[in-house]
Amino acid sequence: MEIMKEYWPFLVPLILAEFVLMVTALVHVLRHPNYKFGSRALWIPVVLFVQILGPIVYFVFGRGDDA
């Protein structure tokens, strides 16, 4: 458990950034019907289950022009 204390200053901001990015991407997926690639059924699991990269991939490749 001592080793975890060493990594907390790095892990806490990373976990918070991941959570904020995931929530932001999920809200956008649910509010906007148009996507550059794929559909809502594709993007929801990607955003939720592909940790940090899922929301980033959505914002780069999936978000439509109406944002």
C-alpha positions as CSV (number, residue, x, y, z in Angstrom):
1,M,0.0,0.0,0.0
2,E,3.0,2.3,0.5
3,I,3.7,2.3,-3.2
4,M,0.2,3.6,-4.0
5,K,0.9,6.7,-1.9
6,E,3.8,7.5,-4.1
7,Y,1.6,7.5,-7.2
8,W,-1.4,9.4,-5.9
9,P,-0.2,12.8,-7.0
10,F,-0.1,11.6,-10.5
11,L,-3.1,9.3,-10.5
12,V,-5.7,11.7,-9.0
13,P,-5.4,14.4,-11.7
14,L,-5.3,11.7,-14.4
15,I,-8.5,10.1,-13.0
16,L,-10.3,13.4,-12.8
17,A,-9.3,14.4,-16.4
18,E,-10.5,11.0,-17.6
19,F,-13.8,11.4,-15.9
20,V,-14.4,15.0,-17.1
21,L,-13.5,14.0,-20.6
22,M,-15.8,11.0,-20.5
23,V,-18.8,12.9,-19.2
24,T,-18.3,15.7,-21.7
25,A,-18.1,13.3,-24.6
26,L,-21.0,11.3,-23.4
27,V,-23.2,14.4,-23.0
28,H,-22.2,15.5,-26.5
29,V,-23.0,12.0,-28.0
30,L,-26.4,12.0,-26.3
31,R,-27.4,15.6,-27.4
32,H,-26.2,15.6,-31.0
33,P,-27.7,13.3,-33.6
34,N,-25.0,13.9,-36.4
35,Y,-21.6,12.2,-36.4
36,K,-18.8,12.3,-39.0
37,F,-18.3,8.5,-38.5
38,G,-20.5,5.9,-36.9
39,S,-23.7,6.2,-34.9
40,R,-24.8,6.8,-31.3
41,A,-24.8,3.0,-30.7
42,L,-21.1,2.9,-31.6
43,W,-19.9,6.0,-29.8
44,I,-21.5,5.4,-26.4
45,P,-19.6,2.2,-25.7
46,V,-16.4,3.7,-27.1
47,V,-16.7,6.7,-24.8
48,L,-17.6,4.7,-21.8
49,F,-15.3,1.7,-22.0
50,V,-12.1,2.8,-23.9
51,Q,-10.9,4.9,-21.0
52,I,-9.0,8.1,-21.9
53,L,-8.6,7.3,-25.6
54,G,-12.4,6.7,-26.3
55,P,-13.5,10.3,-25.6
56,I,-10.5,11.7,-27.5
57,V,-11.2,9.5,-30.5
58,Y,-14.8,10.6,-30.4
59,F,-13.9,14.3,-30.4
60,V,-11.4,13.9,-33.2
61,F,-13.2,11.4,-35.5
62,G,-16.9,11.3,-34.4
63,R,-18.1,14.7,-33.5
64,G,-20.2,16.3,-36.2
65,D,-19.8,19.7,-37.7
66,D,-22.9,21.0,-35.8
67,A,-20.9,21.2,-32.5
